[in-house]
Amino acid sequence: MPYAGSDSDDLVHRFPGFAGVRDGLPLPPGDVPVPERVAEVLGRAADHLGVSPMDPRARRQLREWYEQVSPRYVISRKFLRPDALSASDARHHPRRLRYRVDARTRITAHLLEHPGWIADSWSAAALLGIGDFSDGADTCVTHSGNRRLSTDPLRPTQHRKPASLPVWTVYLNDAPMKVTPPTVTLIRCLRSVLIEEHAWQVPKIARLSEPLIRAVQVIDRFRRGLGIDERHIAEVGRGLIDARKLARIISLSGPGTDSPQETLLRLIAGQAAARSGAEFLPQVPVYCDGRIGEACSKEAGVPLLTVLDLAEVTWKIALMFDGAHHWTKKQRERDARINFELAHSGWLVLRVSYGMFNDASGLAAKIEEAIRERISEAAA
């Protein structure tokens, strides 16, 4: 059954998400490195060297300073992704393709080269500002041709365009670029992970398959990015994704999740809490006067101590995921102050790093043990 779009696509700018691109609007200036035509860069190189563009020396200079992103476009090598990151993504890619250029730049080059193509699934997500999982994915387009998986980083994965597919147009400078709307993009990304057309590293979590974990991460990110809720997701997925499977994914999803890593922490903590009869809530504010606010909300004008990634409010257990930004001296000092203030108010603070997900079952056991200890302390 073809997907004809959703009213949510026209209303996302009214929702509380962070994604800011809408139909007919320009992409944020400076946000996307603009690819350059091979012929133009080659001409500049030839002029600089005082040789013909056909001279091999001009071509060597092009390869030294620029990276090919499509058959006719290149970008400066200063915009390449870190080697370790692109290599890690390639290890989990279904066909081991390595993408050294970010997804937004790649799809921009292909749409400049083929104005009739439409950015699809992961490439559409990147253009719409929800590209957390896109940089290691194939460049994805849809058009009137047949489906074809990419076998080369310079060639996109091509999907056949459904007859009723709605299309948005966004602009890079004055160049129009076609893209699938947000809820269409969400469904096409979900289908991609469920059939394992795209994959990335996730830990082994009891009773959850890897495609299911990825699907929950995707929905969490779209919920945060667009401000949509369970009703929107169920509506747009009806008839396109198995109803039981979609209901399962939605049941594991949650509002207010700020990163894919926080999704993993919530899934692990949820299993630990269920065994102990506890419940972790996301994005719980704690104010400087010690008061605990409502999950996923903040009181205006009230000094805020911190927002807990996950909190078991009854037993005052806080779970915090520490990403790379927590490694700076300034952030470490801030975290120490927050830990001190929370402990002074009776909270048990458990900080989790990404490496701890490698033993998800062990992490869940420790969280469960912490819950049992708090319950025992209260009963003593």
Buried (B, 14 or more C-beta within 10 A) or exposed (E): EEBEBBEBBBEBBEBEBEBBBBBEEBBEEEEBBBBBBBEEBBEBBBEEBEBEBEBEEBBEBBEEEBBBBBEBBBBEEEBBBEEEEBEBBBEBBEEEBBBBBBBBBBBBBBBBBBEEBBBBBBBBBBBBBBBBBBBBBBBBBBBEEEEEBBEEBBBBBBBEBEEEBBBBEBEBEEBEBBBBBBBBBBBBBBBBBBEEBBBBEBBEBEEBEBBBBBBBBBBBBBBBBBBBBBEBBBEBBEEBBEEEBBBBBBEBBBBBBBBBBBBBBBBBBBBBBEEBEBBBBBBBBBBEEEEBBEBBEEEEEEEEBBBBBBBBBEBBBBBBBBEEEBEEEEBEEEBEEBBEBBEEBEBBBBBBEBEBBEEBBEBBBBBBEBBBEBBEEEEE
